[in-house]
Amino acid sequence: MNKTLYLLVLSLFCFSVSQAQEFSFGIKGGANYVMGGQITGNTSNGLYFGGTVEAEPQIGFHGGAFFEVRFNKFLIRPEFVFSKMETEFPFPTAPSTYAVDKISVPILIGYNVWGPIDLYAGPAYQNILDASLEGTEPPNQVIVVQNTPLAAQVGVKADLGRFEIDLRYDRTLSTKEPMDLDLVNSDYGINRATFDDTRLNQILLSLSFKIFDSSADPGRRKGGCYF
C-alpha cells in the first residue's frame, strides 16, 4: 500500500471513529460447521470405482479479532478471522479428510433490529493458507480451492455486555474449477478421479469478548481519532 492510499484509509478510519456514537474491539472464537466437496472417480474401462462421492460435513474451529463502530442503530464491523475447515469423503474402502486453512477479512454492515439483536451482512476477502486431501499421489498435491478471493457473509448476533454470541453463514463467491486427482487405490478404493467441486462453505458459531467497549467507559473522549 503506497503512502497516499495509507493516509486515505487512515483518514476514513479516523472520521468513522470521530463520528461514531460507540465503538468496541476484542477477540472471538468458536466452532464451524463445514460443508462442500465433490469427487467423481474414473472407471478406466471398468477397472476402478467410477461413482460420485459427496463430502460429509465436519466440525472445525475459528478465532480472530474484531473492531466495531456504531452509529445509532447501524454498525460497521471489520474482522480478521482464521478458520480451520474439514470435510470427509467416504470413499469405498476408507474415508479421506479434505482440510483447508484460510484467513478471512470481512467488512460487515449491520442494523440493530431489537434490543441486543443485530442483523448484518457484507463481503469478505479470503486467503487460502493450505489445502490438502488425504491419499493423493504424489502426497500433498496442491488443491485449488478458489478462483476468486471474495466471499459473502450474513448473520445475527446478540450483545450480552462484554460478550457477544454470533451465528453466521460464510459462502465463497468462487465458481467450480474441476481438477484431476490420482489417489491411492489400495487404500481408498478409488484411483484416478476428478475433484468436481473444491469449494467449502461454513456456518460459524462464535463467542466474542470486548477488550474495550466505549459504552462501558462514560469518561471517554468523543470526537477525533485517538488510536
C-alpha positions as CSV (number, residue, x, y, z in Angstrom):
1,M,0.0,0.0,0.0
2,N,1.5,3.3,-1.0
3,K,1.7,6.3,1.3
4,T,-1.2,8.2,-0.3
5,L,-3.6,5.2,-0.1
6,Y,-2.4,4.5,3.5
7,L,-3.2,8.1,4.5
8,L,-6.6,7.9,2.8
9,V,-7.6,4.7,4.7
10,L,-6.3,6.2,8.0
11,S,-8.3,9.4,7.4
12,L,-11.5,7.4,6.7
13,F,-10.9,5.3,9.8
14,C,-10.4,8.4,12.0
15,F,-13.5,10.0,10.5
16,S,-15.6,6.9,11.3
17,V,-14.4,6.8,14.9
18,S,-14.9,10.5,15.4
19,Q,-18.5,10.4,14.1
20,A,-19.4,7.2,15.9
21,Q,-21.5,7.1,19.0
22,E,-19.9,3.9,20.3
23,F,-17.1,1.6,19.3
24,S,-15.5,-1.6,20.6
25,F,-12.8,-4.1,19.8
26,G,-12.0,-7.5,21.0
27,I,-11.4,-11.2,20.3
28,K,-13.6,-14.0,19.1
29,G,-13.6,-17.8,18.5
30,G,-15.8,-20.8,18.1
31,A,-16.9,-23.7,16.0
32,N,-17.5,-24.1,12.3
33,Y,-20.0,-26.5,10.6
34,V,-18.2,-27.0,7.2
35,M,-19.9,-28.2,4.0
36,G,-18.8,-28.9,0.5
37,G,-16.6,-31.0,-1.8
38,Q,-17.4,-33.5,-4.6
39,I,-15.2,-36.1,-6.3
40,T,-16.0,-38.4,-9.2
41,G,-13.9,-41.5,-9.9
42,N,-12.6,-42.5,-13.4
43,T,-13.6,-46.1,-14.1
44,S,-10.7,-46.7,-16.6
45,N,-12.7,-49.2,-18.6
46,G,-14.5,-50.6,-15.6
47,L,-11.3,-51.5,-13.6
48,Y,-11.8,-48.8,-10.9
49,F,-14.5,-47.1,-8.9
50,G,-16.4,-44.6,-11.0
51,G,-19.0,-43.2,-8.7
52,T,-19.5,-39.7,-7.4
53,V,-18.7,-39.0,-3.7
54,E,-20.1,-36.1,-1.8
55,A,-18.1,-35.0,1.2
56,E,-19.7,-35.3,4.6
57,P,-19.8,-32.1,6.8
58,Q,-17.4,-31.9,9.7
59,I,-16.8,-29.5,12.6
60,G,-13.8,-27.2,12.6
61,F,-12.9,-24.1,14.6
62,H,-12.0,-20.4,14.1
63,G,-10.5,-17.5,16.0
64,G,-9.7,-13.9,15.4
65,A,-10.3,-10.2,16.3
66,F,-12.9,-7.6,15.5
67,F,-13.5,-3.8,15.6
68,E,-17.0,-2.4,15.6
69,V,-18.2,1.2,15.1
70,R,-21.9,2.1,15.8
71,F,-24.0,5.0,14.5
72,N,-27.4,4.9,16.2
73,K,-28.9,1.6,15.0
74,F,-26.3,1.0,12.3
75,L,-22.8,-0.6,12.7
76,I,-19.7,-1.3,10.7
77,R,-17.6,-4.2,11.8
78,P,-14.3,-5.2,10.1
79,E,-12.8,-8.5,11.4
80,F,-9.8,-10.7,11.0
81,V,-10.5,-14.5,11.3
82,F,-8.5,-17.7,10.9
83,S,-10.6,-20.8,10.1
84,K,-9.7,-24.4,10.2
85,M,-12.1,-26.3,8.0
86,E,-12.5,-30.0,7.2
87,T,-14.9,-32.3,5.4
88,E,-14.6,-36.1,4.9
89,F,-15.0,-38.1,1.7
90,P,-16.5,-41.6,2.4
91,F,-14.5,-43.5,-0.3
92,P,-15.3,-47.2,-0.9
93,T,-12.6,-48.7,1.4
94,A,-11.6,-45.8,3.7
95,P,-12.5,-42.1,4.4
96,S,-10.3,-39.3,3.3
97,T,-10.1,-35.9,5.1
98,Y,-10.2,-32.7,3.0
99,A,-8.7,-29.9,5.1
100,V,-8.5,-26.2,4.3
101,D,-7.0,-23.4,6.4
102,K,-7.9,-19.8,5.5
103,I,-7.8,-16.2,6.6
104,S,-10.9,-14.1,6.2
105,V,-11.2,-10.3,6.4
106,P,-14.9,-9.4,6.3
107,I,-16.3,-5.9,6.3
108,L,-19.8,-6.2,7.8
109,I,-22.7,-3.7,7.8
110,G,-25.4,-4.3,10.4
111,Y,-28.6,-2.9,11.9
112,N,-30.0,-3.2,15.4
113,V,-33.4,-4.8,14.9
114,W,-34.4,-5.1,18.6
115,G,-32.7,-4.7,22.0
116,P,-29.4,-6.7,21.9
117,I,-30.1,-8.3,18.5
118,D,-28.2,-7.1,15.3
119,L,-28.5,-8.4,11.8
120,Y,-25.6,-7.9,9.4
121,A,-24.1,-8.8,6.0
122,G,-21.1,-8.0,3.9
123,P,-18.3,-9.1,1.7
124,A,-15.1,-10.9,2.9
125,Y,-11.6,-11.1,1.4
126,Q,-10.3,-14.7,1.9
127,N,-6.9,-16.1,1.5
128,I,-6.3,-19.8,1.4
129,L,-3.2,-20.7,3.5
130,D,-3.2,-24.5,3.0
131,A,-5.5,-27.1,1.3
132,S,-4.9,-30.9,1.3
133,L,-6.7,-34.2,0.6
134,E,-5.6,-37.4,2.2
135,G,-4.4,-40.1,-0.1
136,T,-3.3,-38.2,-3.2
137,E,-0.3,-39.3,-5.3
138,P,2.1,-37.6,-5.1
139,P,1.4,-36.7,-1.5
140,N,0.4,-33.1,-0.6
141,Q,-0.9,-32.4,-4.1
142,V,-1.8,-28.7,-4.5
143,I,-5.6,-28.3,-4.3
144,V,-7.0,-25.2,-5.9
145,V,-9.9,-24.1,-3.6
146,Q,-11.0,-20.8,-5.0
147,N,-10.6,-18.8,-8.2
148,T,-11.6,-15.5,-6.5
149,P,-10.7,-14.3,-3.0
150,L,-14.2,-12.9,-2.4
151,A,-16.9,-14.4,-0.2
152,A,-20.2,-13.2,1.3
153,Q,-21.3,-13.4,4.9
154,V,-24.7,-12.9,6.6
155,G,-25.7,-13.4,10.2
156,V,-27.2,-12.4,13.5
157,K,-25.5,-11.6,16.8
158,A,-26.7,-10.9,20.4
159,D,-24.9,-8.4,22.7
160,L,-24.5,-9.6,26.2
161,G,-22.5,-6.8,27.7
162,R,-18.8,-7.6,27.4
163,F,-19.7,-10.8,25.5
164,E,-21.5,-11.5,22.2
165,I,-22.9,-14.6,20.6
166,D,-22.7,-14.6,16.8
167,L,-24.2,-17.0,14.2
168,R,-23.4,-16.5,10.5
169,Y,-23.2,-18.2,7.1
170,D,-20.0,-17.8,5.1
171,R,-20.3,-18.6,1.4
172,T,-17.5,-18.4,-1.2
173,L,-18.2,-16.5,-4.4
174,S,-15.8,-18.7,-6.4
175,T,-17.1,-20.8,-9.2
176,K,-16.4,-24.6,-9.8
177,E,-13.0,-25.3,-11.1
178,P,-12.6,-29.1,-11.6
179,M,-9.1,-30.6,-11.2
180,D,-7.6,-34.1,-11.8
181,L,-6.6,-36.3,-8.9
182,D,-4.6,-39.5,-8.5
183,L,-5.5,-41.4,-5.3
184,V,-4.0,-44.5,-3.7
185,N,-6.4,-47.1,-4.9
186,S,-5.2,-49.8,-2.5
187,D,-6.0,-47.6,0.5
188,Y,-9.2,-45.8,-0.6
189,G,-10.7,-47.9,-3.3
190,I,-10.6,-45.1,-5.9
191,N,-7.8,-44.4,-8.4
192,R,-7.9,-41.5,-10.9
193,A,-10.6,-39.1,-10.3
194,T,-11.9,-35.5,-10.8
195,F,-12.3,-33.1,-7.9
196,D,-15.5,-31.7,-9.3
197,D,-16.0,-29.0,-6.6
198,T,-13.3,-28.0,-4.2
199,R,-15.3,-25.1,-2.6
200,L,-16.2,-25.1,1.1
201,N,-18.9,-23.1,2.8
202,Q,-19.4,-22.9,6.5
203,I,-21.8,-21.9,9.4
204,L,-19.9,-20.3,12.2
205,L,-21.0,-20.0,15.9
206,S,-18.8,-17.6,17.8
207,L,-18.3,-16.2,21.2
208,S,-16.8,-12.7,21.3
209,F,-15.2,-10.8,24.2
210,K,-14.9,-7.0,24.1
211,I,-11.4,-6.0,25.3
212,F,-12.6,-2.4,25.1
213,D,-16.1,-1.0,24.9
214,S,-16.7,2.7,24.8
215,S,-20.3,2.4,26.1
216,A,-18.8,1.0,29.3
217,D,-16.5,4.0,29.7
218,P,-18.6,7.1,30.3
219,G,-15.4,9.2,30.6
220,R,-14.1,8.5,27.1
221,R,-13.2,11.4,24.8
222,K,-15.6,11.9,22.0
223,G,-14.5,13.2,18.6
224,G,-11.2,12.8,17.0
225,C,-9.0,9.8,16.2
226,Y,-7.0,8.8,19.2
227,F,-5.6,5.3,18.5
